[in-house]
């Protein structure tokens, strides 16, 4: 049983309460019904339907190609599989930057068509208007600072962000701004651990780290990475909790052998 099994539904308020109690928040991604059901049943607090689906589900090099409708398709499956966790959906690249009306339309479409509980948006001051517009419709927003994969072509690299003082100060300012605007939580991706700890201490909303050290209020990993399904990605921050690629390969080769040898199906497996 999970430590939080007494909580019926995790809400944005639950996460704030966990931070107040100094209790860490466990988060993972999911992109389909089957995976979401398993992740939720384990007692996770937050499931992110990430635009990382672009990479792990569709095989794209970046998160940029995934569309709003594709994100909704993934989110619908996840929501159907979840009884307890808070489900947050990434607004994909091009669906909110630079146009607050489009941001609102995108967020409303996700909420209405998927049944998810919140959206996530990458960036700080530069998307302020979009965040205000989405929040004004009563849609909870999770922020995302540090390495923002949707801006990969601007940065040109996936290396650690905010190592220089100027960028670190800007990140702290943006974190405070996102809190002021009304974001309920904040992802901090691939920034120095000291900076992430400082941000987490200076704001009241929970921070969720990925490659941002142990000082954040919670942690998130891509489920395919932590399960060892995806073998090509090995950043320093990733801990693999299983080698599912090896287990699955073994299962597939055994199945092929059994089919070829005529051992499957046997009499018991036939009608």
N, C-alpha and C positions, 0 to 999 in steps of 0.2 A: 504493500500500500504506500501511496505517496504521503510525504509529510503534510501536504496541503489537501488531503482528500476530503477534509471537512468543508473546503471552499467549493461551492456548487459551480459557479462560473467565475472565471478570472476576468476582471474588468480593469480599465485604466486606473481606477481607484485602488484596486488590489495591489497593483505594482507600486504605487506611491506608499501604501501602507507597509509593504515589504521593505522598501528603502528605509522608512522611518524605524523599522525594527532591526535594521542592519542585517536583513536576511537576503542572501543573493538570489537573483532571478535567473532561472534557466530557460534559454530560448533555443529553438532550432528552426531550420527551414523545412518546408514540405511543399510538394507540388501536385500531389494526387491523393485520391481518397484512401487507398490502402496504406500508404506511408503515414498520412495524417492520423489515421485511426490508431496506428501503433505508437506514434509519438505522443499523441494525446493521452492514451491509456497509461503511459509510463509516468504521467504527472507533470509534464512540462507546463510552464506558465504561459509562454507566448510562442505562437507559431507564425513565422514570417513566410508568406508566399512571395519569395524574392524574385526579382528580375534575373537572378542567377539561373532561373529556369532556362533562360536564353542559352547559357553555357551547358548546364548539366542535362537538360531535357532535350534541347534542340541542336546542340553541338556547335553553336556559334562561338566565335572567338571572343566576343564582347557581349555586354548586356544590352547594347544599343538596338539590335534588330527586333526584339520582342515587341509585340503590339499590345494595345489596350485590350482588345478582344481576346488575345491569347492569355493575357494575365487573368482576365475574368474566367476563362475556361479552367485554368489551373485552380483559381480560388474557389470556384463552385465545387470542385471535387473535394478540396480540403475542408471546406465548411461542412459538407455532408458527413465527413468522417470525424468531426470534432464535437465533443460533448462539453468540454471544460475549459480548454485554453482560449486565450485571447488571440483572434486571427487578424493579423495585419498584412495588408497587401501593398506591394511596391507600385507606386505610380510610375509607369515606364517612361523612358527617355522620349521627349517630344510631346508628352501629354499634359505638361504643366509649366514648363519653363517659358518665361517671357510673356505669358498671356493668362491672367488670373481667371478670366471667364472660361477659357478652355480647361484650366486646372479644376475649376468647380464642376464643369460638365463631366470631366474624366472621373473625378472622385465620386460624384453622384452615381454615375453609371456603374462603377465598381461596387458601391454599397448596395445599390438596388438589385443588380443582376447576380451578385455572388452571395450576398448575405453576410459578408465579412464585417468586422467590428471597427476597423480603422485603416488608414492609409499611411504609407511612409514616403517622404519626399527628401531628396538629396539637396543640400545647400543651405546657406545662411541668408544674409541680407539681400542677396541677389534674387531670391525667390520669396521675399517677405510678403509682397502683395498677394501672391498665389496662396500662401499659407493662411493669411488673414481671410481671404475669400472662402477657402475650404472650411476653415473653422467656423466662420459665420453661419454656415449651413448646418452646424451641429455635428460635423464629421470629425472625429478625433484624428490628430496628426502626430505621427512619430517623426522626429527629425533625424538627420544623418549628416555627420561632419567628419572631417579627416580625409581619408582616401574615399573619393566619391566615384565609383566605377563608371557612372554615366558620363563623367568628364574626362575619360581616359585619354581622348585625343588632345585635350587641352594640356594635360600634364605629361603625356607621352610615355608614362611609366607607371607601374604598380608599386613603386617603392614607398617606404614610410614617409608620411606627410608631417608637416609642422615641426620639423627638427630645428629650424631657424626661429629666433625669437619673434621676428615680425609675423610669421605665419602662425606661430603659437598664440600670440596675443590676439590675432584676428579670430582664431578658433574659439578662444575663451569668450571674446565679445559676442561671437555668433551663437555660442551655447546659451549665454545669458539672454540674448535677443529671442531665441527660439522658446525659451522658458516664458519670457514676458508675453510673447504672442499667444501662448496657450498650448504649446505642444505638450503632450503627456509624458514623453520619454524621448531619448536621444541615443542613436547608434553612434559610437565612436570607432572608426575603422582605421587600423594600421597607423597609429600615432604613438609617440614615446609613452611608456607606462607612467612616468612621472607626471606628464601633462594630463593624461587621462584621469589620474588620481586627483589632481588639482581641480580639474573641471567637475568631477563627481562631488568633490567637497564644496565647491562654490555654488552649485545649483541644487534646487530642491527636487527637481524631477529626476527619475531614475536614468542612469546611463547604462547602455548595453554595449559591451566591448567585443570587438573581433580583431585580434592582433593589437590590443591596447592595454595589455597587462592585467594585473589582478585587482587594481584599485577601482574598477568600474562596479556598478551596482548589480550588473548581470553579465552574462556571456552568451554569445550566439555563434554557432558554426553551421556550415552548409551540411545537411544531413548525409549527402552522398560522399562528402569528404571524410567526415568523422566515422562513417561506417566502412571506409576502405573500398567503396564501390569504384570511386574515381581515383585512379592510381597516378595520374599524370600531374597532380597538383600537390606539392609538398612544401608549403611555406612554413616558416619557423613556428607560427602560432598554432598550427594544426596538430591536435592529438588524435590519432586514429584509435577508436575504441573497438574496432573489429576489422577482420580482413574478409569482408563479404565477397570481394572479387575472387579470392582464392576458393572460398566455399562454393560460390556459384559456378566457377569454372569446373570444379570437381563434380558438381551435380550434373552439369550439362554433358561432360564427357562420359560419365557413368550412364546417363540416359541414352546417349548415342550408341555406346557399346551394347546396352541391353536391347535396343531396337534392332541393331545390325545382327546380333546373335540369335534373335528370335525369342529371347528371354522375357521381353516385355511386349505385349501383356501376357501374363501367364493365365492358367485356368481360373484362378480365384479372381482375376481382374477382368474376366470376360463374362458375358451374359449367356 
